[in-house]
Amino acid sequence: MKSRTKVVVIGGGIAGCSTLYHLTQEGWTDVVLVERNELTSGTTWHSAAQVTNFGANQTMVGLKTHSINLYKELANDPEYPINYHHGDGGIRLANTEAQMQGYRHFASMARGMDVHFEVIGAQECARRHPLISTENLIGGLWDPLDGDIDPAQLCQALARRARKAGAEVYRNTPVVGLTQHKDDTWTVHTEHGDIDCDIVVNACGYRVNEVGAMMGVHHPVAAMEHQYFLTEEIPAIKEAGHRMPLIRCPISDYYCRQEKNGLLVGFYEQDCKTWGMDGIDPNFVNALCPDDLDRVTDVLEGAFARMPALMEVGIHTVVNGPITYTIDGAPLVGPIPGKRNAFCIIGLRAGLGEGGGHGWLLAQQIVHGEACYDTWVLDPRRFTGHANVELTGLKAIEDYQNEFRFHFPHEHRPAGRPAKTTPLTPVLAAEGAEFAVVNGWERVDFIKPASDFDHALSFSFDEVFDVVASEVKAVQENVGLCEVNGFNRFEITGEDRHAFLNRMFCGTVTRRNGRVGLGYLLNHHGMVKGEATLANLPASDRGPDRVWYGSAAASEYHDMDWLSSHVHDDEDVNIRSLTNEQTILVLAGPNARDVLAACARGDWSNDAFPWLCVRECFVGIAPATVMRVSFSGELAYEIHVPNASLYAAYLALRKAGEAFGLRLFGARAVDSMRMEKGFLHWKADLLTEFNPFETGLDRFVKFEKNDFVGKDALVDRHAKGPNRKLVTLRVDCEHAPAHSGASLMENGRVVGTITSGDWGHRVGMNLAYAFVLPEFAKEGATMELDLCGDRVNVHVIAPSPYDPDFVRIRS
Ligand SMILES: Cc1cc2nc3c(=O)[nH]c(=O)nc-3n(C[C@H](O)[C@H](O)[C@H](O)COP(=O)(O)OP(=O)(O)OC[C@H]3O[C@@H](n4cnc5c(N)ncnc54)[C@H](O)[C@@H]3O)c2cc1C
């Protein structure tokens, strides 16, 4: 065994084998994999191993396409061919129009990744899969590339290729400890000796938290028991003369694929069970949980009704094994929060289909610092402090129970709520607030007009449309108050804070006390990494000279990792998170100044406190830090208040607002208004796949600055010209917004992808942002949007259609 290597991958299931192989593909060959038993002896060996191309976003579709292409290549390798049935096709069934609308959206989104799904009717489903009944069926989504693979052969093939490239694999070598050194390198302690390395990767499947504990972290991953059975031969399958397509059924929560001349049928029962929450028997190796078909009776009935042939055939094997889930159903692939040189590829619930792609994206991140797609949907840092073992267990159960039921826009499922609240949460609930979940925080989405107000889950505009319209009107014409909790905020102190920030941001960094500036952070490839406001606060009884760094609610761990890893040893810079200590109350609208002045001493006139200023004060008796910034495009104040004083500040503002008829508003109204102003959302419109020029942030880049992170790469990219450009669109459709990921077409060719869409109530327009090919980025250009299967025209318009001269914000 080597005593030193560059990367140690721990775990030899599909996740570890794929990572090892892809590291060698990226050019790192001094890498090893250590496995406590034999390869695939965790979950991988008994997987049903279906390989679909379906994903809820473009990153997932792209990585699955990579898996499929790689697996095809491996299957055809004459030296070591493996069994892979690709192209059997698969159908996701639907029994509601809303599901069909969702499938049409996913087909539109996948087309942008050159993946071609088909939405088909019930009769066509039955024609393609002769064993299913069309009872209570509307149709389904056809994935032509669906199939299944031999899991053990796949892992062996990947390990074999990695070995050929120089990697080493140590089997029967349990990792028993991890030590990180001062220089951020690691020693991996195994039962057979130590291996020093630069980087460790946790790919330990359901044992993820045993190895996590060795480095002092808990990963939000829980295992569920999951069962399938194999039937005896079914004559109709034998006679069909072709392989049966796969079925995934959200109506009865089961899946099914051909296995020899019978079927493999798997279940997602409501009466499901977590597994290993209190520790895992060290001898659970190549093992299964006891069969428990009684648990799946409810689902079985539905499966029998859909596929009557199942009632007439015997079962010859039952497989019940642990399968891992995370809080939102997507795996955790990327850097481990708060650790240096440590990565994970865990929480894979469809690891055979996805593993090829996840290993590919992880290897790119390890070697190049970033992958070809924006990987935020997989980033382990997307969950923060709330992601504990109990919450993970509850969300895993909920996700398992809804395995094939995709999330609708604005859908926030109930398990594990509320996780993060402020003192105002119950107060706002009593005011009729409907909440959405943002990184665990309960954030007001809108205020219900009546206690029994209800709305449909839909890809179209629904009953909430008019509610948002009236909240926007109140903000536009009068004054509104909105709680923005969980907003990420760091306090940055130290003599070198501005020099440090100047290096991190690609544009001008405001240094003047009392001033606020907006800026962008790039990665080392010159692509957009982050967005933050910087507010300069002078020394006071609340603290020393400091900068408040504010960014999106989910970015706390991500931004902290990025900033802290760039502080030089000799720099006087300290970064402290205030995210969980402070909450923002946004006061917005033409009467906002009068309301603030009525409850906070001081001169709030435009001359004394213009746009982009910051000041400490009291709102009523609550200590507050007020910034004159606006995401709505109206005169607005962000009032930052410590949580202990939040209710006091709220009461003061509500009282002062009484004379003006102040109304509460929520995030849905904010989203509509920001679209009208050309303001962008991190990880919706601000992605690592595009540089700031492509994103329309030219004015935030200052090449004349000495140096900043990503500058050299950006200079090169800028010289080459854009691949895509972000544009604002008017959508010729009244009944539905453009959804993120939807494709823009011209003569049947995909020419762009939507990033955000919403109705602009003040301008009376359906608006969207999209990245389009540069030749379509001109004002007036027209394209066709595939909006859930409908073809509608969209037109490029000037950014910021509402108050383009920013008069209202500055007034
Ligand atoms: C019944 C069932 C059906 C499934 N069907 C499908 C399907 O149809 N399609 C699909 O895509 N997915 C399916 N899955 C899920 C899929 O099998 C998993 O996502 C995948 O196998 C997970 O692979 P992994 O590498 O993450 O974990 P594992 O396969 O569990 O590998 C982890 C490895 O880490 C090793 N390890 C743990 N601790 C240590 C240590 N301390 N030192 C060294 N090594 C260690 C383990 O021994 C193990 O080999 C199914 C799962 C189940 C249970």
The ligand as an ORCA input file, in Angstrom:
! r2SCAN-3c Opt
* xyz 0 1
  C     -33.223     -2.052     -3.429
  C     -32.500     -0.939     -4.138
  C     -32.770     -0.659     -5.466
  C     -32.111      0.359     -6.113
  N     -32.371      0.618     -7.420
  C     -31.712      1.594     -8.086
  C     -31.928      1.815     -9.459
  O     -32.760      1.183    -10.078
  N     -31.196      2.780    -10.089
  C     -30.281      3.520     -9.407
  O     -29.644      4.366    -10.024
  N     -30.078      3.335     -8.088
  C     -30.767      2.398     -7.409
  N     -30.549      2.200     -6.084
  C     -29.634      3.098     -5.393
  C     -28.190      2.763     -5.704
  O     -27.992      1.413     -5.594
  C     -27.313      3.555     -4.759
  O     -27.559      4.922     -4.932
  C     -25.832      3.285     -4.988
  O     -25.550      1.923     -5.031
  C     -25.021      3.944     -3.899
  O     -23.674      3.740     -4.173
  P     -22.558      4.307     -3.199
  O     -21.274      4.067     -3.843
  O     -22.914      5.702     -2.822
  O     -22.724      3.458     -1.861
  P     -22.310      1.917     -1.558
  O     -22.585      1.037     -2.693
  O     -22.955      1.560     -0.266
  O     -20.765      2.018     -1.395
  C     -20.127      2.559     -0.261
  C     -18.882      1.765     -0.002
  O     -18.141      2.393      1.024
  C     -17.517      1.381      1.758
  N     -17.148      1.884      3.074
  C     -17.977      2.300      4.064
  N     -17.273      2.663      5.138
  C     -15.968      2.481      4.838
  C     -14.761      2.653      5.562
  N     -14.756      3.086      6.834
  N     -13.601      2.367      4.948
  C     -13.562      1.938      3.665
  N     -14.693      1.725      2.958
  C     -15.875      1.999      3.522
  C     -18.583      0.307      1.834
  O     -18.062     -0.967      2.170
  C     -19.192      0.363      0.453
  O     -18.618     -0.558     -0.434
  C     -31.187      1.166     -5.403
  C     -30.931      0.897     -4.060
  C     -31.587     -0.142     -3.424
  C     -31.304     -0.400     -1.988
*
